[in-house]
Amino acid sequence: MTQLIDISALEHRRDAIREWLEETAPYARFEQRHLEQNTPERAYWHLGYQAALADALELITNDHDAAYTVDKSNSSPADDQDEGSSQEA
């Protein structure tokens, strides 16, 4: 059975995060600290990647119990855009 997937939610999230990174931490793309072993940056990169995979799987399968839930009390502006509000610095 073939399942058609609306990927617009994933594209929107990707674009919002890309914009936030370009505005907030443009150096991150070039420094690549997540590639250095035994660093907090590497651990956080893997945590974020795992969360992204879980979110993508939830969108594909509509399995809301499989979603990776996070405390949004310290959310990024990209998170706030997705929720329809803005956060001022």
Secondary structure, DSSP 4 states (H G I P E B T S, - for coil): -------HHHHHHHHHHHHHHHHH-TTHHHH-GGGSTT-HHHHHHHHHHHHHHHHHHHHHH--GGG-----GGG--HHHHHHTT-----
